[in-house]
Amino acid sequence: MKGRARFFVPLAAFVALAALLAVGLTLKPREVPSPFIGKPAPAFTRPQLKTGQPDFDPAQMKGQVWVLNVWASWCAPCREEHPILVAAARQPGAVPIVGLNYKDEGRAAEDWLRRLGDPYQAVAVDRDGRVGIDYGVYGVPETFVIDRDGIVRLKHIGPLTAEDWTREVVPLLNKLKG
Amino acid sequence: MTRLLRHWLLILLAGVASTWLVTQAAAADAPDVAADPALEARVNALTAELRCLVCQNQSIADSHADLAVDLKNQVREQLKSGRSEREIIDYMTQRYGDFVLYRPPFKATTLLLWLGPALLLLIGGWLYWRSLKGSQAVASAAPVQGADAALAERLLGEEGDEPARRR
């Protein structure tokens, strides 16, 4: 019996360690859990990208479920993500998507939307990145789902894929709207 | 000879002067350091404790990522306006979570992180103690007898025949 334990204990220890490391490999250290989930979306007031529009304030969105998408024309992954947002905005009954144009040039941003399509109901301009900091943004694009009461329900870091959108975002939006 | 010397001296002077000019220009780029070294020391000490989220294994003090520079400016501004280190750390964790802290706080979710090494040491010590006790028990419980004893005797005898090897 003792001899057997001698054989099994190191084996069990090895299997446990291998399992631990295997789980570690599937974790994404770049996706830092956001401390905002379940908390009110930080307030801000910023001018809109389109001239002649009133300043944007998240308080204006109270009462509806909405998506805040942080993007910039200099951000390559944003370009990857963009068609998904454009398609989502075209769906019937789509929730409003608001853009936060992060540390970008106004003209470059407008040009980008003209060429690639504009899914945004409004685009707030965060020229100096302060709003980004307040939202804990560290890797554009980032996407937040905010509920009727202005509570952040989801934060997605990095580009949304079509799968992320249908699997992660849409069910949550339906649940929040329902 | 003196002419050559003068020539070299001129080159040297020009070198010193240009170095001085360059450092002056660099100093003009970073007015904050020159303006208040004490503040800058506090900024550096605090940002060295904060993790840059873009390049996760660098501190904000070390990183040149855009966001790290912005955050460093934030820290500088806030220290200047009289906020304490504690308040700024709260400001950062509110936005980026405990992950920004190189020294994670001691709480329920970080218990294993803090106590894990001590726990492993205890387990290792216990295993070591057990195996020591075990081998002692084996050594005292099994006196060499019979054929084994004869074999041991023979081997020891053989060794005895070769005294040179004993050392």
HADDOCK unambig.tbl for C-alpha pairs under 7 A between the chains (distance, minus, plus):
assign (segid A and resid 34 and name CA) (segid B and resid 96 and name CA) 6.48 0.50 0.50
assign (segid A and resid 34 and name CA) (segid B and resid 97 and name CA) 6.45 0.50 0.50
assign (segid A and resid 35 and name CA) (segid B and resid 94 and name CA) 6.49 0.50 0.50
assign (segid A and resid 35 and name CA) (segid B and resid 95 and name CA) 6.52 0.50 0.50
assign (segid A and resid 35 and name CA) (segid B and resid 96 and name CA) 6.53 0.50 0.50
assign (segid A and resid 35 and name CA) (segid B and resid 97 and name CA) 5.30 0.50 0.50
assign (segid A and resid 134 and name CA) (segid B and resid 95 and name CA) 6.13 0.50 0.50
assign (segid A and resid 135 and name CA) (segid B and resid 95 and name CA) 6.20 0.50 0.50
assign (segid A and resid 136 and name CA) (segid B and resid 95 and name CA) 4.49 0.50 0.50
assign (segid A and resid 136 and name CA) (segid B and resid 96 and name CA) 5.16 0.50 0.50
assign (segid A and resid 138 and name CA) (segid B and resid 53 and name CA) 6.12 0.50 0.50
assign (segid A and resid 138 and name CA) (segid B and resid 54 and name CA) 6.14 0.50 0.50
assign (segid A and resid 138 and name CA) (segid B and resid 67 and name CA) 6.84 0.50 0.50
assign (segid A and resid 139 and name CA) (segid B and resid 54 and name CA) 6.76 0.50 0.50
